[in-house]
Amino acid sequence: MTKSYRLTLIFLFLSLVSYGQQPQKLNNHIDSRNPKWLLDITAGANIDLIYPGVAPGSELFDSKPKVVPMTGFRLTYLFSDIIGGYARVQLNLYKTKKSTYNPSGIVSIIEDIIQRLVEVYMPAVPKIHSALDVGIIGRFEQDKWSIHPGIGLGYMTYLPNRESSRSFKQDGIIYTESYSQRASFHFLNFGLSTRYLLFDGGALLLDINFQQPLQKSFAELSVCADHLIKREFYQTSTAGRNLNISIGYSFLF
């Protein structure tokens, strides 16, 4: 084999390697219109936009802080040049305060004991309130920037669902006091994600989304003997109306 022939083979080999690597790099670029996966890891603030309502009805609900930390991740598949789909898990971190109207019956006492045991051995678990949503996004990308507006449907654990009751005797009459709370529900999510490409495989991320409940939450307290004596009822459509603002890092595949 002559020297010129060997040089020709080496040149062809290097050309093929360079040609094979170039499309792979292009496919990872954020403004490429080829299908790709995005994995976002975020952290930020969850802002509760609930309308406080009028006491004492609104005080039937458990309470939570207005602004709490949140974290989460989202998997997005951009399957066309104009649209994609996503699935997101969001974890809001806060401790609820039980309503003073919740009667201290045997069920409530058992719940308190279990909760205290969990807080001792797994202190983070009672503070985790999750939300899951799936939906579609639009795809607007240019150079190093991308904007992805989206809409989705999800389910949220805003406050724990509770059922408790107790019986007591007064003036020779036996009364039953019952309490219930329903505040976990489906919601509609509107969001906007902005990414700035740092590398072929990763970008900085700013994510803003708004969660609107599709169901009303309610809390109820009733006192009965042989008939209904007292009933307090409060219902709202704003429980779980949240604004989430977070930053993070997006991995591109």
N, C-alpha and C positions, 0 to 999 in steps of 0.2 A: 504494500500500500504506500503510495507516494505521500510526500509531506503535504502537497497542495490538496490531495484528496482527503487527508485526515482533517485539515483545516476547514474544508468545505463541510464535512460531516459535523464537526464541532459547531460551526456557525448555524447549520440547520437545526441542531439539537437545542441550542440556546434560543433560537427564534421560536421554536415550538413551545418551550417552557415559558417564555415571555408572553406568547399569545394565549397560553392556557391560564396564566395567572391574571391577566388583565380583566377578563369578564368577571372573574370571581370578586375582584376588588370593586368593580363597578356595581355589582349586584348588592353589595353591602351599603352603598352610598344612600343617604337618606332621601335624596331627590330622584333615585331610580324608580321607574314605574313598574319594575318587576315585583312579583309577590314576595312578601317577607314577613317574618315574625318579629314582634316587639315585646320585650319583657320589662315592665316598669316597676321599680321599687321606690316608694314614696313615703314621706313623713310630713306632717303639718298640723293644722288646727281644724277642729270640727266646731262650728258655731251654731248653736241652737236658736232657731228663729220662732220658737213657740210663742203664741200669744198667751200671756199669763192668765187671762180670764178674771172672773170675779169670785172672791172668797164668799162663803166657804167652799163652794163647789169645786173650784180649781185646786183646793188643798186636799181633795180626795186622792189626787195622784201622788205617787212617789215623786221625788224631785231629783234633779241632776244639775251639775254646773252648766253655766251658759256656754263656756268655751273650754274644750277639752282637747288633749293631744290625740292624734290619730296616726295610724300607719297602714300600709297595705301594699298590694301588688296587683298588677293587671297584665293579662296576656292578650295581645292584639294580633290578628292575622289580616294583613292587607292583601286581599286576594284579587283586587283589580286596581286600575290606576285612578279610580275615583271613590272607592268605597272599601270598607273593611268591617270586621266584626271583633268584639272584645268580650272578655269575662273578667270581672274584678272582685276581689275580696278586700273589704275595708274593716279595720279593727279600731273602734273608738274606745278609749281608755278612761273610765271614770267609775266612781262608786256612787250608787244611788242611796238616797235617804228615804226610809220608809215613811209613808203617810201616817200622821198621828191618828187618823180615822180608822186605820187598820186594826181590828180588834185582836187582842192577845189570846186567841184560842189555842187549842192543842196543836192544830196544824201549823199555826204561825210560830209557836214555840219550837216545834221540831225543825221548821225551816231556819229559824235563827240559830239553833244549835249546829245544824249542818253547815250553814254559811260561816259560822265562826271557826269550825274545824277546818274548812277549806281555806279560810283566810290565814290560818296558822301554818298549814302545811303547803299550800299552793296560793300564796298571797296575790299573785297576778290574775288568777282565773276569774274571781268575781268582778274584776274591773273591766273585763273584755266584753264588749257589746259589738257584735259583728253585723255586717251588711254585705250582701252579695247581689250583684247586678250583671246582666248581660245585655248587649245591644249592638248597634251599628254606628260607624263613624264615617264622616266624610274625609277626603284626603286632598289636602292642598300643600304642595311641597315645592320648594325652589331653593337651589344652592344648599346652604347649610341649615335653612330654616324649614320647619314644617308646622302646620296648624291642622288639628284634627278635632272638629266639632262632633259631638255624639249625642245619642239619645238611647236610653235603655230602660229596662224594667227589672226591679229587684225586690228583695225581702230584707227587712231590718228588725233587729231585736233592740228596740228603743228603751223600754222599761220592762221589767219582768212581768209576765202574766201571773196574777195572784188570785187565789180563792181561799178564804178563811171564814171561820164562824166560831161563835162561842155562845154558851147558854149561861144565864144567871137568874137568880131568884130575888125578887124584890116585892115586898108587901104580900107575900104568899103567892105571887104570880111568876111563872117561869117565862122568861123572855129569851128570844134567839136573835142574836146580832150577826148579820152576814155582810161580807165585804167581797167585792170582786174588782179586778183591774185588768183591762185588755189594752195593751199598748205596743204590740208587735204587729207589723203590717207590711203590705206590699207598697212599693213607691215607684214613682217615675223619676228618672234621673236625666238631667240635662248637663252636659259637660263640655269643656274646651281644654285641649291639651296643646301646649306649645313646646317644641323641641329645638335645641340648637346642637348641631353635630359637632362633636369634639374629635372623634376618631371614626374610621369606617365602621367600627362595631359598637359605638356608643354615643349617647347624646345627653345633655342636661335637659331636665324636664320641669315645666311649670304646669300644674293641673288645677283647674277650678271646676267644681261641679255643684249642682243644686239638686236636692232631693225633696220631692213633693209627695206626701202620703196620698194614697188612693182610697184609704179607709179612715173612718173616724175612730179615735181612741176614746175609751170611756172608763169611768170608775163609778161604783155604786155602793152605797151603804144603806142597809134596811134593818129595821127593828120590828120584830113580830112577836105577838103572844098567840092568841087564837085568831087574830086578824092583824093586818098591817097597821103599825102604829106610826112609824116614821120612815121616810125614804129620802135619801139625798142622792142625786144623780148629776154627773157632769160629763159632757161629751164635747170633743173638739177635733177639728180636722187639721190643726196646726202642730200637734204633738209629733215630733220627728221631722219637722220641716227644717232641714239643715243646709248650711253653706259650708263646703269643704275647700280649703286652700292648702296645697301641698307642693313641695319641690322634691326632686329625686333624680334618679339616673335611669336611663333607658338603654337596654341592651338590644342590639339589632342582629338578627340572624337571617 
